[in-house]
Amino acid sequence: MGLPCGFTCLFDTTSRIIEYNLFIYPRIIEGFCDFIKKMGWMSGIPYGKELIFSLSVSVALYIHKYYKDYLSKNAKGLLNIIYKEEES
């Protein structure tokens, strides 16, 4: 079901696609980690959920830092709570 839904990005604006990435990338990271655990390629990592969370937040902060102009007002407001820029 994900593949047909992914084709909607062809018809959406750039700002909307970047907001989709805020939702999709953390799930990809978590799904990949669950997959390699299930296949037996990796044993449990201490504090693994925290590691996945930190990778997910890093994606959100990267988008906020370099693609801020493309984010909606709501997404900017939410990310401004987490990431406060230094005033110069």
VODREN-776193 format. One record per residue (C-alpha): residue number from 1; residue in three letters; x, y, z. Coordinates in steps of 0.02 Angstrom, whole numbers, plus 50000, padded with zeros to 5 digits. Layout:
BEGIN
   drenti   lolo    east   north      up
      NUM    ALA       X       Y       Z
...
END
This chain:
BEGIN
   drenti   lolo    east   north      up
        1    MET   50000   50000   50000
        2    GLY   50147   50116   50030
        3    LEU   50205   50117   49849
        4    PRO   50045   50190   49774
        5    CYS   50036   50317   49914
        6    GLY   50216   50366   49878
        7    PHE   50168   50417   49703
        8    THR   50065   50560   49775
        9    CYS   50230   50651   49801
       10    LEU   50236   50676   49613
       11    PHE   50085   50791   49626
       12    ASP   50121   50880   49790
       13    THR   50216   51040   49825
       14    THR   50395   51037   49887
       15    SER   50345   51099   50059
       16    ARG   50220   50958   50080
       17    ILE   50346   50826   50026
       18    ILE   50471   50888   50156
       19    GLU   50336   50875   50290
       20    TYR   50302   50697   50235
       21    ASN   50487   50662   50265
       22    LEU   50469   50716   50445
       23    PHE   50344   50575   50467
       24    ILE   50421   50443   50354
       25    TYR   50607   50442   50398
       26    PRO   50588   50397   50582
       27    ARG   50476   50250   50533
       28    ILE   50602   50192   50404
       29    ILE   50742   50195   50533
       30    GLU   50638   50099   50660
       31    GLY   50576   49974   50530
       32    PHE   50752   49942   50468
       33    CYS   50816   49910   50644
       34    ASP   50671   49792   50679
       35    PHE   50704   49701   50515
       36    ILE   50889   49670   50547
       37    LYS   50849   49610   50724
       38    LYS   50719   49489   50656
       39    MET   50842   49423   50526
       40    GLY   50969   49393   50664
       41    TRP   51099   49509   50590
       42    MET   51103   49614   50746
       43    SER   51072   49575   50928
       44    GLY   50988   49695   51045
       45    ILE   51077   49859   51069
       46    PRO   51076   49934   51243
       47    TYR   50969   50091   51237
       48    GLY   50919   50048   51059
       49    LYS   50752   50139   51066
       50    GLU   50841   50296   51125
       51    LEU   50963   50280   50981
       52    ILE   50820   50266   50856
       53    PHE   50736   50416   50936
       54    SER   50895   50520   50925
       55    LEU   50917   50476   50741
       56    SER   50736   50525   50709
       57    VAL   50756   50691   50796
       58    SER   50916   50724   50700
       59    VAL   50819   50706   50536
       60    ALA   50688   50830   50598
       61    LEU   50819   50954   50655
       62    TYR   50914   50940   50491
       63    ILE   50756   50981   50394
       64    HIS   50721   51125   50512
       65    LYS   50897   51194   50492
       66    TYR   50917   51182   50303
       67    TYR   50740   51177   50232
       68    LYS   50649   51295   50350
       69    ASP   50573   51397   50208
       70    TYR   50480   51244   50145
       71    LEU   50397   51198   50311
       72    SER   50222   51250   50357
       73    LYS   50188   51367   50501
       74    ASN   50133   51224   50613
       75    ALA   50288   51118   50578
       76    LYS   50401   51268   50607
       77    GLY   50316   51306   50772
       78    LEU   50336   51128   50833
       79    LEU   50519   51118   50782
       80    ASN   50556   51290   50857
       81    ILE   50509   51217   51026
       82    ILE   50645   51084   51006
       83    TYR   50775   51183   50912
       84    LYS   50803   51361   50970
       85    GLU   50921   51460   50863
       86    GLU   51048   51572   50946
       87    GLU   51011   51755   50924
       88    SER   51157   51858   50866
END
